Structure formats: structure tokens, C-alpha cells
């Protein structure tokens, strides 16, 4: 799921968050529990993963939707929500 989430972010040029998600994924693949804490820390607050909006251009101060990215935010929201739910469930089980 984190691969897909990173791919969706990367497809819109959001290299910061896609790289961040892959960093979390690497920790989890190494059975490093800090990946759970790191992932959960991305949700909430200003500039968080919750604030990400994909599929937009800023042209001369006017925000426009990219027609080729229809449904991108919906896919991002589903993946991001599932990642949070799984990480929360793992944290509760510890």
C-alpha cells in the first residue's frame, strides 16, 4: 500500500512526500517499529499529509485542476486513510 501511495504522490510531482513514504516503507520492511510512529506523525498539523492536494497547477496565482489527473485525490485519500488505519491498528496492538 505504501508503494502505491508513493506512486500516486510521485505521479503528481510530489517528490517530498513520495520520498518520505518510501522512507517509512523501508523502516517497516526492516521490522523497525519506528516506521509506525513516523507514519502516524505525518497526519495532523499544518503542512501534514492531510493537507496534500494533488492534481493542481498554479498559473499566475490562479489554481487550476489538471484534467489528466481526474480521480487522483480520491485515490490518494483512500490509500492515505488505509495507511493511517493500519498503522494505528499496529500501534494499538503493541
NUNU-362895 format. One line per 2 residues: their letters; for each residue x, y, z of N, C-alpha, C, O, CB. Coordinates in Angstrom, 2 decimals, padded with zeros to 5 digits. Glycine has a CB too. Layout:
N
A	X Y Z X Y Z X Y Z X Y Z X Y Z | ...
This chain:
94
XX	000.81 -001.19 000.00 000.00 000.00 000.00 000.86 001.26 000.00 000.54 002.25 -000.66 -000.93 -000.01 001.20 | 001.97 001.22 000.75 002.85 002.40 000.77 003.52 002.62 -000.58 003.78 003.76 -000.96 003.91 002.24 001.87
XX	003.80 001.53 -001.31 004.32 001.68 -002.67 003.33 002.44 -003.55 003.70 003.35 -004.29 004.63 000.30 -003.29 | 002.07 002.05 -003.45 001.03 002.71 -004.24 000.87 004.17 -003.84 000.73 005.04 -004.69 -000.32 001.99 -004.09
XX	000.90 004.42 -002.54 000.77 005.79 -002.05 001.91 006.65 -002.57 001.69 007.77 -003.04 000.74 005.82 -000.51 | 003.13 006.14 -002.49 004.29 006.88 -003.01 004.16 007.10 -004.51 004.51 008.17 -005.01 005.59 006.12 -002.70
XX	003.66 006.11 -005.22 003.49 006.22 -006.67 002.48 007.29 -007.05 002.69 008.06 -007.99 003.06 004.87 -007.26 | 001.38 007.36 -006.31 000.36 008.38 -006.56 000.95 009.77 -006.33 000.73 010.68 -007.13 -000.89 008.16 -005.66
XX	001.68 009.93 -005.25 002.31 011.22 -004.96 003.32 011.59 -006.03 003.35 012.72 -006.51 002.99 011.19 -003.59 | 004.14 010.63 -006.41 005.16 010.86 -007.43 004.53 011.21 -008.78 005.07 012.04 -009.52 006.05 009.61 -007.58
XX	003.41 010.60 -009.10 002.76 010.85 -010.39 002.32 012.31 -010.54 002.15 012.79 -011.66 001.56 009.95 -010.55 | 002.16 013.00 -009.42 001.79 014.41 -009.46 002.98 015.32 -009.19 002.83 016.54 -009.07 000.69 014.69 -008.45
XX	004.16 014.73 -009.10 005.37 015.53 -008.89 005.66 015.85 -007.44 006.52 016.69 -007.16 005.25 016.79 -009.65 | 004.97 015.21 -006.51 005.20 015.49 -005.10 006.32 014.57 -004.58 006.06 013.55 -003.94 003.89 015.30 -004.27
XX	007.54 014.96 -004.88 008.70 014.13 -004.53 009.01 014.15 -003.03 009.57 013.20 -002.50 009.92 014.58 -005.31 | 008.65 015.23 -002.36 008.90 015.29 -000.92 008.14 014.16 -000.21 008.74 013.33 000.46 008.48 016.67 -000.35
XX	006.82 014.15 -000.38 006.01 013.16 000.32 006.21 011.75 -000.22 006.15 010.78 000.54 004.55 013.53 000.23 | 006.43 011.61 -001.51 006.66 010.25 -002.04 007.95 009.67 -001.45 007.98 008.50 -001.08 006.74 010.27 -003.60
XX	008.99 010.47 -001.36 010.24 010.02 -000.75 010.07 009.71 000.72 010.64 008.75 001.23 011.32 011.06 -000.94 | 009.29 010.51 001.40 009.03 010.33 002.82 008.30 009.00 003.05 008.65 008.26 003.97 008.20 011.50 003.37
XX	007.29 008.71 002.23 006.54 007.46 002.35 007.46 006.26 002.10 007.36 005.25 002.78 005.35 007.44 001.36 | 008.35 006.38 001.13 009.28 005.29 000.85 010.27 005.08 002.00 010.71 003.95 002.25 010.04 005.56 -000.45
XX	010.62 006.16 002.69 011.48 006.05 003.87 010.77 005.26 004.98 011.36 004.40 005.63 011.88 007.46 004.38 | 009.50 005.57 005.18 008.69 004.82 006.17 008.62 003.35 005.76 008.79 002.46 006.60 007.26 005.43 006.28
XX	008.35 003.11 004.49 008.24 001.74 003.97 009.53 000.95 004.24 009.47 -000.20 004.66 007.94 001.75 002.46 | 010.67 001.58 004.00 011.96 000.91 004.22 012.13 000.51 005.68 012.61 -000.58 005.97 013.12 001.83 003.79
XX	011.73 001.39 006.59 011.82 001.05 008.01 010.93 -000.13 008.36 011.34 -001.04 009.09 011.43 002.26 008.87 | 009.72 -000.12 007.82 008.78 -001.20 008.12 009.26 -002.53 007.54 009.10 -003.58 008.16 007.40 -000.87 007.58
XX	009.84 -002.48 006.35 010.37 -003.71 005.74 011.53 -004.29 006.57 011.80 -005.49 006.51 010.84 -003.43 004.30 | 012.20 -003.43 007.33 013.28 -003.86 008.21 012.78 -004.19 009.62 013.56 -004.31 010.56 014.36 -002.79 008.28
XX	011.46 -004.32 009.75 010.82 -004.61 011.04 011.16 -003.57 012.09 011.26 -003.87 013.28 011.24 -005.99 011.54 | 011.34 -002.34 011.65 011.66 -001.22 012.54 010.35 -000.53 012.94 009.73 000.15 012.13 012.64 -000.21 011.85
XX	009.95 -000.71 014.19 008.69 -000.15 014.68 008.65 001.37 014.57 007.56 001.94 014.53 008.47 -000.56 016.13 | 009.78 002.02 014.52 009.78 003.49 014.41 009.08 003.94 013.13 008.65 005.09 013.03 011.22 004.03 014.45
XX	008.98 003.05 012.15 008.24 003.37 010.92 006.77 003.64 011.19 006.16 004.48 010.53 008.38 002.25 009.92 | 006.21 002.93 012.17 004.81 003.16 012.55 004.66 004.55 013.15 003.76 005.30 012.78 004.32 002.09 013.56
XX	005.53 004.88 014.08 005.49 006.20 014.72 005.72 007.31 013.69 005.04 008.34 013.71 006.54 006.30 015.84 | 006.67 007.08 012.79 006.96 008.08 011.77 005.76 008.28 010.86 005.41 009.42 010.54 008.18 007.67 010.95
XX	005.14 007.20 010.44 003.96 007.32 009.57 002.85 008.08 010.27 002.26 008.99 009.69 003.47 005.93 009.15 | 002.55 007.71 011.49 001.46 008.38 012.22 001.77 009.86 012.47 000.85 010.67 012.58 001.21 007.69 013.54
XX	003.04 010.20 012.56 003.40 011.61 012.80 003.10 012.50 011.60 003.09 013.72 011.73 004.88 011.71 013.15 | 002.86 011.90 010.46 002.61 012.68 009.24 001.19 013.20 009.16 000.88 014.04 008.31 002.89 011.84 008.02
XX	000.31 012.71 010.04 -001.09 013.09 010.00 -001.41 014.12 011.06 -001.17 013.88 012.25 -001.98 011.86 010.17 | -001.93 015.26 010.64 -002.32 016.31 011.57 -001.32 017.43 011.61 -000.12 017.22 011.44 -002.50 015.74 012.95
XX	-001.82 018.62 011.82 -000.96 019.79 011.88 -000.77 020.42 010.50 -001.07 019.81 009.47 000.38 019.42 012.48 | -000.27 021.63 010.52 -000.05 022.35 009.26 001.06 021.70 008.45 002.10 021.31 009.00 000.30 023.83 009.53
XX	000.84 021.58 007.16 001.84 021.01 006.27 001.91 019.50 006.33 002.86 018.90 005.83 003.17 021.58 006.58 | 000.92 018.89 006.94 000.93 017.44 007.11 000.43 016.74 005.84 000.01 017.39 004.88 000.06 017.04 008.31
XX	000.48 015.45 005.86 -000.02 014.64 004.76 -001.51 014.90 004.54 -002.00 014.78 003.41 000.24 013.14 005.03 | -002.22 015.26 005.59 -003.64 015.59 005.46 -003.88 016.83 004.60 -004.96 017.00 004.06 -004.25 015.80 006.83
XX	-002.89 017.68 004.48 -003.03 018.93 003.72 -002.70 018.78 002.24 -002.88 019.72 001.47 -002.16 019.99 004.33 | -002.21 017.62 001.84 -001.79 017.42 000.45 -003.01 017.41 -000.47 -003.99 016.71 -000.21 -000.99 016.10 000.30
XX	-002.93 018.19 -001.54 -003.94 018.20 -002.60 -003.20 017.97 -003.91 -002.27 018.70 -004.24 -004.77 019.56 -002.63 | -003.60 016.96 -004.63 -002.94 016.60 -005.88 -003.76 017.08 -007.08 -004.95 017.36 -006.96 -002.72 015.09 -005.96
XX	-003.11 017.15 -008.21 -003.80 017.45 -009.46 -004.07 018.91 -009.72 -005.03 019.24 -010.42 -005.07 016.73 -009.49 | -003.25 019.78 -009.17 -003.46 021.22 -009.37 -002.23 021.88 -009.97 -001.10 021.43 -009.77 -003.81 021.89 -008.06
XX	-002.47 022.95 -010.70 -001.42 023.84 -011.20 -001.68 025.22 -010.63 -002.83 025.60 -010.40 -001.38 023.87 -012.76 | -000.63 025.98 -010.41 -000.77 027.36 -010.00 -000.27 028.22 -011.16 000.93 028.34 -011.39 000.03 027.66 -008.68
XX	-001.21 028.81 -011.89 -000.87 029.66 -013.04 -001.16 031.11 -012.69 -002.32 031.52 -012.55 -001.66 029.24 -014.30 | -000.10 031.88 -012.55 -000.23 033.31 -012.25 -001.11 033.56 -011.03 -001.94 034.47 -011.03 -000.80 034.05 -013.46
XX	-000.93 032.74 -010.00 -001.68 032.90 -008.77 -003.08 032.31 -008.80 -003.83 032.43 -007.83 -001.78 034.33 -008.46 | -003.45 031.66 -009.90 -004.77 031.04 -010.01 -004.58 029.52 -010.01 -003.81 028.98 -010.80 -005.52 031.51 -011.31
XX	-005.28 028.86 -009.12 -005.17 027.40 -009.04 -006.14 026.78 -010.03 -007.32 027.10 -010.06 -005.47 026.90 -007.59 | -005.59 025.88 -010.85 -006.39 025.18 -011.85 -006.22 023.67 -011.64 -005.16 023.21 -011.22 -005.98 025.59 -013.30
XX	-007.26 022.92 -011.94 -007.18 021.47 -011.88 -006.57 020.94 -013.15 -006.88 021.41 -014.24 -008.57 020.85 -011.65 | -005.69 019.95 -013.02 -005.11 019.27 -014.16 -006.12 018.24 -014.66 -006.46 017.31 -013.93 -003.74 018.60 -013.80
XX	-006.62 018.39 -015.89 -007.66 017.46 -016.36 -007.18 016.00 -016.43 -007.99 015.09 -016.27 -008.14 017.88 -017.74 | -005.90 015.79 -016.65 -005.38 014.43 -016.77 -005.28 013.71 -015.43 -004.97 012.52 -015.39 -004.03 014.45 -017.43
XX	-005.52 014.42 -014.34 -005.39 013.82 -013.01 -006.74 013.63 -012.32 -006.82 013.69 -011.09 -004.49 014.67 -012.15 | -007.78 013.42 -013.09 -009.10 013.17 -012.52 -009.05 011.93 -011.63 -008.55 010.88 -012.04 -010.15 013.00 -013.65
XX	-009.56 012.04 -010.44 -009.61 010.92 -009.51 -008.35 010.72 -008.68 -008.30 009.84 -007.82 -009.89 009.69 -010.26 | -007.33 011.52 -008.93 -006.06 011.36 -008.22 -006.21 011.60 -006.72 -005.67 010.85 -005.91 -005.01 012.30 -008.79
XX	-006.94 012.64 -006.35 -007.13 012.94 -004.93 -007.93 011.85 -004.23 -007.67 011.52 -003.08 -007.82 014.28 -004.75 | -008.91 011.30 -004.93 -009.71 010.24 -004.34 -008.83 009.02 -004.05 -008.92 008.42 -002.98 -010.88 009.86 -005.27
XX	-007.99 008.65 -005.01 -007.08 007.52 -004.83 -006.10 007.80 -003.68 -005.85 006.93 -002.85 -006.31 007.22 -006.14 | -005.57 008.99 -003.66 -004.65 009.39 -002.59 -005.34 009.30 -001.23 -004.76 008.77 -000.28 -004.14 010.82 -002.84
XX	-006.55 009.80 -001.13 -007.29 009.79 000.13 -007.53 008.37 000.62 -007.36 008.08 001.80 -008.61 010.52 -000.02 | -007.93 007.48 -000.28 -008.18 006.08 000.09 -006.90 005.44 000.60 -006.91 004.81 001.66 -008.73 005.28 -001.12
XX	-005.80 005.58 -000.13 -004.53 004.97 000.28 -004.00 005.56 001.58 -003.54 004.84 002.46 -003.50 005.13 -000.83 | -004.07 006.87 001.69 -003.58 007.55 002.88 -004.40 007.13 004.11 -003.83 006.90 005.18 -003.65 009.08 002.70
XX	-005.70 007.04 003.96 -006.56 006.63 005.06 -006.28 005.19 005.48 -006.22 004.89 006.67 -008.03 006.77 004.67 | -006.10 004.31 004.51 -005.80 002.92 004.82 -004.45 002.79 005.53 -004.31 002.00 006.47 -005.80 002.08 003.54
XX	-003.47 003.56 005.09 -002.16 003.53 005.73 -002.27 003.96 007.19 -001.69 003.33 008.08 -001.16 004.43 004.98 | -003.02 005.03 007.44 -003.20 005.51 008.81 -003.93 004.47 009.65 -003.54 004.21 010.79 -003.98 006.83 008.82
XX	-004.99 003.88 009.10 -005.76 002.87 009.83 -004.89 001.67 010.21 -004.94 001.19 011.34 -006.96 002.41 009.00 | -004.11 001.18 009.26 -003.23 000.04 009.54 -002.17 000.37 010.58 -001.92 -000.41 011.50 -002.56 -000.44 008.26
XX	-001.55 001.53 010.43 -000.52 001.94 011.39 -001.12 002.11 012.79 -000.50 001.73 013.78 000.15 003.26 010.93 | -002.31 002.67 012.86 -002.99 002.84 014.15 -003.31 001.49 014.79 -003.14 001.31 015.99 -004.28 003.65 013.98
XX	-003.77 000.55 013.97 -004.09 -000.79 014.48 -002.83 -001.48 015.00 -002.87 -002.14 016.04 -004.77 -001.64 013.38 | -001.73 -001.34 014.28 -000.47 -001.93 014.73 -000.02 -001.29 016.04 000.43 -001.99 016.95 000.61 -001.76 013.66
XX	-000.14 000.01 016.14 000.26 000.70 017.37 -000.59 000.25 018.55 -000.07 000.03 019.64 000.16 002.23 017.19 | -001.90 000.12 018.34 -002.79 -000.33 019.42 -002.46 -001.75 019.87 -002.62 -002.08 021.04 -004.25 -000.26 018.97
XX	-001.99 -002.57 018.95 -001.72 -003.97 019.28 -000.41 -004.16 020.05 -000.16 -005.23 020.60 -001.68 -004.78 018.01 | 000.41 -003.12 020.10 001.70 -003.22 020.79 001.58 -002.95 022.26 002.58 -003.00 022.97 002.69 -002.26 020.19
